[in-house]
Amino acid sequence: QTLLMAEKYSAREGRLPRTWENGEDVSSDSRWWCSGFFPGVLWYVYENGRNPRVLEYARMFTARVEREKHTTDNHDVGFMLYCSFGNGLRLTGDKSYEEVLLTGARSLATRFKPEVGLIRSWDHNRDKWQYPVIIDNMMNLELLFEASRLSGDSTFYNIARKHADTTMANHFREDNSCYHVVDYDPETGEVRKRQTAQGYADESAWARGQAWALYGYTMCYRYTHDAKYLEQAEKVYNFIFNNKNLPEDLVPYWDFDAPNIPNEPRDASAAACTASALYELSTYLPDKGYKETADRIMESLASPSYRAKVGTNGNFILMHSVGSIPHGAEIDVPLNYADYYFLEGLMRKRDLEK
């Protein structure tokens, strides 16, 4: 599927696959927050099979995202650059990729305000929010931690930790589910409101948000070895897997509190991200059954219920993901980040079982 996708898009200059809707390809340029995921898919496929054609495509599509290293107007630079150039650097050692990551980390760091202790997520909707921070932003800390490791500059590391700590203090409810958006006063850092943008309701548990939280705090533990991040990841796990609305195949509905369960769309992207996180979490806490849970999720995703037949599904691997139901966008379609975390999960599973 990935080679078919790469061949299809190779002549579409600067374009990157986003989804496939109503029988048509939907693409983006590098500006879209998901632009780094298909290059990342290519890197994982290359890592598994070392096919030189896949390597060629991985380099080609990664190059299409490079200009985002100068982006300072959104927080998604981590997704854009780390999934593409980060994997490329890991697999090839290409020094020019390191420069892109460090430049991108400096761009991302400009969005951190010490008075708030957080990286600002969005600049839009200024009439609605003053300093919005979304749970997704936890994922972009990986770029900062990695930049600190590559450069020896602790500034990136300190920003990432402060963001993780402030998020932990303000984003979670008593049941360990998380809010999607928390808005802060930019001068004092006080919480103004807690809301959702992509979930069912402000107080509901948006499925992909829970996955971002689980993955984000597991990754923070990798770089810091601070036990509180591990504990936070475990708390999120307990919320997800003790939830009465989690289906038997462990692929969640798009929101744990969506009103018409069981007649609500599933979100394979949330399941894939969760499984990938659990493989990593199982390496830190091997006796908690996390790997077994991840295996069950992957078995579901790899079944005909979610994995498309070759040549179908617009050449995406997984079916049945959800972008944003409140915005009427990408509902029950394939998404490039579902494929990315599915392949990352498979690679982690493979490495654990070697």
Buried (B, 14 or more C-beta within 10 A) or exposed (E): BBBEBBEBBEEEEBBBBBBBBEEEBBBBBBBBBBBBBBBBBBBBBBBEEEBEEBBBBBBBBBBBBBBBBEBEEBBBBBBBBBBBBBBBBEBBEBEEBBBBBBBBBBBBBEBBBEEBBBBBBBEEEEEEBBBBBBBBBBBBBBBBBBBBEBBEBEBBBBBBBBBBBBBBEBBBEEEBBBBBBBBBEBEEBEBBBBBBBBBBBEEBBBBBBBBBBBBBBBBBBBBBEBEBBBEBBBBBBEBBBEBEBBBEBBBBBBBBBBEEBEEBBBBBBBBBBBBBBBBBBBBBBEEBBBBEBBBBBBEBBBEEEBBBEEEEBBBBBBBBBBBBBEEEEBBBBBBBBBBBBBBBBBBBBEEBEE
